[in-house]
Amino acid sequence: MKSGFIQHGYFLLFTFVTGFFYFCFYAVALSFSLSLSFTVIGIPLVTRVLRTTTTFIQYERAQTKLYTEITTEPYESKVTTGGSVWAQSKVELTDRRNWRAVFWLMQKFGVGLGSLVCAAVIYVTPVACLLAPLLYRHVEMNFIFMKVDTFVESLLFMAVGVVLAAISVKLAEGAAKKFGGYTRSMVRELNR
């Protein structure tokens, strides 16, 4: 049970990290390669960037399965033509599926921000509450509208932390399943 709780925390944090990476990668790589499209290297560079979508989606599928046990349908890889670089580039650039995959992967940044907030609330808040008797003298602690000034209040705050810790196991599982469902939705939409 604890290992599942820890795994769900890792998944929530990895969701943020990968979402941030995808957003930055595609924002920089596509703007750089599209700005060079008037040169000889620009279009093949855009093609290479678009080919990364399959790898990233396969990684998402594996990560989701590993940490949440959510299985997704296989993502069909693209068929490459035996033509020239320019013919292959034309196929890659006109394939709407590539652009939809980039959109879904970049959109994961917003999902990642949500998962980071959930991870902070689910994992940090109960620990802060449990440590209230040790921290209330050194750190200003507030719970809703109640300021923790005395040892008795800090013990009450610690009791709230025990309840939150018990609830957070289920909340972490639910949040991981919810954010893991994003990968399932992404693959389902891209396979249409």
N, C-alpha and C positions, 0 to 999 in steps of 0.2 A: 504494500500500500504506500509506504513512504517512497519507494523507488518510483512508483507511478506519479506521485506528487512532485518529486524532483524532476522527472522526465517532462511532465507538463510545464513546469517552470522553464526548463531548457527550451522547450518548443516555443513558448510564448516569447522568450528572448530571441531565439533564432528567427522567428517570424519577423520581428522588428529589424534585425540585422540584415536578413536577406532582402526584405522589402526596401530598406534604405539602399542596399547595394544595387538592386535592379534599377531603382529610380535614378541613382547617380550614373550608373553605367550607361543606360540607354539615353539619358539626357545629354551626357557628354559625348558618347560615341556617335549617336545619330546627328547631333548638331555639328560635330566636327566633320564627319564623313559627308553629310549633305552640303556643308559649306565648301567642301572640296570636289563636289560633283561636276564642276566645270572643268576639272583636270582629268587626266587619264586614271589616276588612282582613286578618285572619289567614289565612283559607282561600284567597283569591286570591293571597296571598303564597306560601303553600305550593305552589300550582299553578305559579307563576312559577319557583320554585326547581326543581321537578320537570322543568320544560321545558328546563332547562339541560343535562340529561343527554345529549340528542341532540347538542348543540353540542360538549360535551366529548368524547364518544365519536368524533365525526368528527375532532376535533383529534388524538386519540390515534391514529387510523388514519393520518392524514397524517404525524404525527411518526414513527411506526414505519416507514412506507414510506420517508420521507426519509433516515433515519439507518441503517436496517438492511436495506432492500430486501425486507422482509417484507410481502407483500400480504395483506390481509384482505378477506373478503367484505363487500359494502356493508351498512351498517347502515340498516335500514328506518326511515324517519322516521315519526313519529306522525301520524295523521290527526286534524285538528281538526274538531269538530262546529260547525255553524252556530248552535248554541243560545246561550243566555244564559251569562253568566260563571259562574253557579252550576252550570248543567248541564255546562259544560266542566270546572269544578273537580271535580265528582263523577266525571267520566270519568277525569280525571288522577289523582285520589286513589285510585280503585279499580283502576287499571291496575297489576297486579303487576309488569309489565315496568319501570315507573318505579322502583319500590322496589328491584328487583333491580339496575338500573343504578346506583342510588345506592350499593348495597352493593359492587358491583364497583369502582366508582370510589374509594370510601373505602378499600377493601381494598388499593388500589394504594399506599397509604402504607407498608405492610409490605414490599411488593415494592420500593418506592423505597429503603427502609432497606437492604435487601439489595444493591441496585445501588450505593448509596453506599459500602458496605463493599467491594464488589468493585472499584469504581473506585479507592478508596484503596490497596487491595492491589496492583492491577494497574499503576497509574500512579505512585504515590508511592514504593513500596518499591524498585523498580529504580533510581529516581533517587537515593534516599537511599544505596543501596549504591554506586552509581557515584561519589558525592561523598564517600565514606568517607575517602579520603586527605586531603581538605580539612577535614572536619568532626570527625574523631576526637579532636582536641585540645580542641575547644570544646564538643562534645556527647557525652554518655555514650551509646555505641552498643553494643548487644548483638545477637548473632545466635544464636538458640536459647539455648544456655548459654554461648556464647563471648563474652567481653567484648573489645572492640577497644581495645587499649592502645598498640600499636606500629604503626609505619609498615608493616611486613611484614604484620601482621594486617589492616591497612586495605587493602592491595593484594589480599589474598585475598578480603576482603569486596567489593572492587571487581570482582574476577573473578566472584564470585557475582552481582553486579549485571548484568554483561554477559549471563550466562546467563538471568537473570530477564527482562532486557529483550527477549531473543530469544523467550522463551516467552510473554511478555506480549502480543505481537501476536496470537497465536492465542487466548490466554485472553480478551482483550478482545472478539474477534469472537464467541467462544462465549458469553460473558456477555451481549453485546448481543442475540444471537439468542435466548438463553434468556429474557431479560426482555422482548424484543419479542414472544415467543410468548404472553405474558400478554394482550396486546391482541387477538391472534387468538382466544385462548380466550374472552375476554370477549365479543367480538362474536358468536362462534359460539353461546355460551350465551344471549345476549340475543335472538338471532334465532329461537330455538326457539319 
